[in-house]
């Protein structure tokens, strides 16, 4: 305590500046790491798409809307992506009302996301018109399905294999209806209030 009382006001200011600078650099580094992780995740989902929309509300036909994490325009049509970042072993099936997650001593359940995906796909089809629309529930690398993947469920690393990158020539037979459906979709959707800053 005696040593501290001998410090000059300038020394105290320098100590305070160093503490603030250290805290600021630490915060900036954490922010930058999170930003890079979000950007890498976004690229992993959208990398194979010709165009994409993120965190949108698709009209449900009754004055409301369905939140959609990602809408991708691919060679096969429009893909609705429900992205899940769940850590641990996931046990789920097509007929199960709830899926269970076990992560060490922690255990929890969440509602089977398949029926919500079907609703989102139907809403997108209603807006896009006569365009192929598919849906996938995509899990990040933090989760594992030790008993196998349920229907319409993918791990993020398999997304590009299922929907490979590629564009189309405007003269292709199916290009114009697909482009028209995508335009209708872009005009109909709104930014979602549930956006998580991806």
Helices and strands as residue ranges (DSSP letters): H 2-5, H 9-46, E 51-59, E 65-74, E 77-84, E 88-91, E 98-103, E 106-111, H 114-128, E 133-139, E 143-144, E 153-155, G 156-158, H 159-162, H 175-188, E 190-191
